[in-house]
Amino acid sequence: MKFSWLIPIIVVYLLVNAGGAFAQSPIVTLQLGPDQIGVVKTSVGISTRITFPEPVAEIICGDLYNAADGKGTFVVARSGSDQKPGNDIYVKPIGSKGQSNMFVKTGDGKHTYNFDLNIVPPAQAHRVVNITDAVPPPPPVTSPATSTPANSTAAEPVKPAPCPDADRIRADAESEGRRKADEIIRNARQQADRITVEAEAKLADAGRQSSERLGQESDRRFMRALMLGLREIKIPNSKITTKKKIILTLDPRVLLFDDKAYIRYTIQNAGNEDFSFTSLTLETEIRPLTVEVVQNKTENKLTSGETLTGIVVFDLKVVEPKDKLTFYLRAEDHSEITHVTIQ
C-alpha cells in the first residue's frame, strides 16, 4: 500500500501517548507541613478519600455545596461520628468546572492541613490521598576538631546566620493563619445555624398546612356523608345474657356513614366474679371481617357490677346484602362466650 510505512509510526505514537495517560496514579501520598498546600484532584462522579494520621476534628471548605439553595461546588463528608470521628474525609464535586480551598483540623485541633481542590478529567483524578506530616530536615553535624559540618567540604561557602526575627515572623504568620481559620469556622457555623433555623421553620409550616388540609378533608367527608343522608340497619334481637350473668347489648341500629358502619355495644358484668374476654369479632358465615374497635377501657376485664362501652367500625362494602353477619364475644382460647346476630 502507498502509505503502509506510516502504520509503525502511528502505532509507536499511540503507545507513547497511552503510556503518558496511564502514568497518572490514582493513589498518592502528600507530605504536608503547616506552611504547605496540598493539591487534590477531583472529578465528577468520583469520590476522593483523603486519609490523615489523626482523627478529623473540623473541615472548612471555601465553596461547600448547600442543598438548601443548590449553591456550591464540593460535597465533603467525614467518616465516623461526632463522638468518635474517623481519620478519613470524602470529597466529590457536583460540577465539571471549578476550584476551591479547604482546611482540615485533626486530633486536638493543633494540626491544620491546607488544600487546593481542583476539578480535572476522570483519568487524572485522585481516588485516594494519604496525608503524612512533613519531616523537618536534620541539623548539620559538626566535627569536634574543626567545628565544620561533617557532611560539608572546606570549599563550601559559609552560610549566613539565621535572621533573629525569623521566629517572630513565623509566629506572626501562624497566628494570622489561625485567626483567619477561626473566622472561617465561625462564619460557617453561623451559616449552618441559619440554615437549620430556616429548615425547622419550613418543616413547622408544612406540618401546619398538612393539619389544615387534614381538617378540611374531614369536614368535606362529613358534609358529603350528611348530603347522602344517614342510613341504618336495624338489629332484631340486640341483647344477650349468658349463664354467668354477662350481658352483651348492641344498639338496635347499625349506623352507616360514608361507606363505614358503626355498631355501639355495652358489656355488663352482673355476676359476682370478675370477667375477662379476649376479642370482639364480626364474622360472616365464611370469614371474619377486619374491624376497628374503640372502647372506654384498654383492658378487656370487668369486675363485678362494672360496664364497658365501645364501638366497632367496619367497611360496609365488604359485606354483601345476603351475608349473615354475627357479633361474637370470645374467650382466651378463641371459644365463643356469646353472640348477637346483626343480619
N, C-alpha and C positions, 0 to 999 in steps of 0.2 A: 504494500500500500504506500501511497506517496508520502504520508505523514506518520508512518509507523515508528520512525525514530523519536517521535515526541512522547510515546507511551511511557518508556522508562523514566523520562524526566518528570512527567506528571505524577507517576507513582511515588518517586522519591519526594516530590514536593508535598503530596498529601501525607506521607508518613512523617515528614518533619513537622508539619503543622499539627498533625494529630498528636504527636509527642508533646508539643507545646501546650495543647489543650488539656492533656491529662496530667501535666506537670503540677497543676494546682491541687494541693492536698486539701481534703475537706476537714481534716483534723489537725489543729495547730496548737502550739504551746507558746504563750506570751509571758515573758518575764517583765513585770511592771514594778517600778518604784513610785513614790508619791509624786514625782515631777515628770512622769511619763504618761503618754496617752496611747492606749492600745486601739488598733483599728479592727473592728469586727465587720465582716462582710456578710450581709444577709440577702435573701431573695424571696420573692412572693411564692407562697406555697411550701416554704421550708422553715422549720423551727430550728433555731440555732441554740444549742445548750452551752452555757458558759459555767465552768466549774471553778470554785475558789477553794483556797486552802482552809478557810474557816466558814462557819455558818453565816449566811447573809442576813444582815440586820435591817438595812434600808436600801431602797432603789429610787433614784431620781432620774427620770427621762425627760429630756427637753421637749420632745414632741410626742408625748404619750397619747395613745388613742383613747377618746372619750366616747363610750357607747351612747351616752345621753344625747349628744348633739352631732355625733358622727365625725368629729374633727380629730385630727392627729394622724400620725403615720405608723407608729410602732406599738405593738401589744407586748407587754412584758409581764411575766408570771414568775413567782418564786416557788421553789419546792418546799415541802414540809408544811408546817403550820405556824401561827403566830407564837404559840407556846414552845414549839420545838422546830425552828427553821432549819431548812436543809442548806447544803453547800452549792446548789445549782440554781441558776435562773434561765429562763427560756425567752428568746426574743424572736419576734416574727413581724415583718412589715405587712401592711394591708394594701400597699400600692407598689407600683413598679418603679417609681422615682421618689427621690427624697433622701435626706440625711438628717442626723441629729447627734446629740451627745448624751452621755449617760454617766452617772456617778453611782458607785456601789460601795456601801459601808459594810464591813464584815466584823465578826467577833464582838468585841465590846464597843465598837464604833471608832476605834483609834486608827484602823486601816481603811483608807479610801482609795478606790481604784477609778481611774479616769478612762473613758472610752469615746471613740467616734464611731457612730453607726452608719454604714454605707449600704445602699441597695445596689446589687450587681446582678448580672445574669446568673441563672441557677448553677451553671457549670463552675462558676467562680466562688460560690457562696461557701462559708464555713458551716459545717454541721456540728462540730464540737470544738470549743476553745478552752484549753486548760490554762489557768492562770497560776503563776508562781511568783514569789517575791524576788525582785532583782537582788543579786548578791553583790555587795559593795566590793570594789577591788581591794586586794590585800595591800597593806602598807609596805613600802620598800624596806628590805632587810639590809641593815648597815653592817659593815665589817668592823669589829672592835679595834683592829690595828690601824686602819686608815680612816675610820668614820665615814667611809664611802659606801654607798649601796652596793651590796654584794652582787646584785644582778645587773649592775651597770658597768661601764668601762670608763677609763680616765678621759677618753675622747669626748664623752657626752657632756653637753653644756650643763652648767649648774642651773637647776630650776629655781625660779624666783620664790620667795617666801609667800605663803598664803596671805591673802588680804585679811587684815584684822577684822574688817566689817563683814566678812562673808557669812559668819554665823548669824549675825543680826539680820542681814538681808534675807537669808534663807528663812529665819524665824518669822520675819515680817511677811514673806511670801506665803508661808504655810498658814499664818494667822488670817491673811486676806482670803486664801482659798477656803479655809474653814468657815469664815464669815459668809462668803457667797454661797457655799453649800448649805449652810444653815438657813439662809434666806430662801433658797430654792425649796428646801424641805418645808419651811413654814408656809410658803405660798401654795405648795402642793397640798398640804393638809387643809388649808383654808378652802381651796377649791374642792377637795373631797368632801368637806363638811357641807359646803353649799350644795353640791350635787346630791348628798344624802338627804338634806332637808327638802329639796325640791322633789326628790323621788317619793319621800314619805307623804308630802302634800298631795302629789298626784294620786298615790295609792288611796289615801283617805277620800279624795274627791271621787275616785272610781267606785269605792265601796258605798259612798253615799248615793251616787247615781244608781248603782245596782239595787240598793234597798228601795229607792223611789220607784224604779221600774218594776220591782217585785210587788210592791204595794199596789201600783197601778194595774198590774196584771191580775192580782187577786180581786180588785174592785171590778174589773171588766168581767171576770168569770162569774162573780156573784150577780152582777146586773144581768148577764146573759142567762144565767140559770133562773132568775126571777122572771124574765120575759118569757121563758119557756114554761114557767109555772112549776110549782112544787107538786111532785107526784108521790104516791104512796102505795104500798102493798099491805093489806090487812092480814093479820095473823089470827086464825080462828081460836086456837087454844094457846094462850101465851103464858100460862103459869103452871109449873110443875112442882110438887112437893115429894121429896124422897122419904124413905122409911126412917132415915136418921134426922128427919126434920130440917133438911136443906131445901130452901125454897128458891127456885130459879124462875124469874119473871122477866119476860120480854115486853116492851111496849107493844100495844096491839097494832101499831102501824110501823112499817119499814119506810123511812123517808128516802126518796130518790131525788138527788140534787146533782146536776151537771155530770151525768153518767156515773155517779157514785151512789152507793146505797149505804144507809146508816141505820144500825139497829142498837137501841138503848136497852141495857139489861141491868138487873139487880140480882145479887146472890145474898140471901139472908141465912144465917146460922141460927135456927130456932131451937137447936138441941142443947144439951148440957155439956158437950165436949167440943174441944177445938176441932176445926175442919180445915183441910187444905186440899187444893187441886193443882193439876199441872198445866192444863191448857184449855182454851176455848177454841173450838173449830167450827167452821161452816163447811158442810160436805154435801155433794150431790150423791146420787146412787153409785157413781163410778169413781169419784175422785174428790179430795179436799180442795178447797179454794184458798188462794192467797189472800190473807186478810191483815188489816192493821187494827191492833187492839189498844185502846186508850182507857185507863181506869184510874180511880182515885186512890188506889193503893198499888205500890210496886210489888208487894209480897202477896202471893196467892194463898193467904191463910186468914181464916176468920175465927175469932174467939166466940164463945157462946154469947148470942144476942147481937153480934156485930153484922153490919150490912155493907156490902161492896157494890159500887156502881161503876159502869163502864159503857163504852161504845165500840162496836165492831164495824169497820168500814171495809167494803169490798167493791170490786169493779163489776158493775151490773152487766157489762157486755159479755162477760164470760159465762153467764147463766142463760140458758135457753128457757123460753116460756114453759116448755113441757118438763123441765128438770124438777125433780123433787129435792127441795133444799131443806136441810136439817141443821139445827144449832145444837152442838154437843158440849157437855161439860165432862172432862176426862180426868182420871186419876193418874198417879205417877207411872204406872205400868201401861199407860195409854188405854186402859179399860174405861168403859163408859160408866159415868156416875148417873147421869140423866140426860135427856134431850127434849127439844121442842121442835116440832115440825112447822116450818115457815110457809111453805107452799108445796 
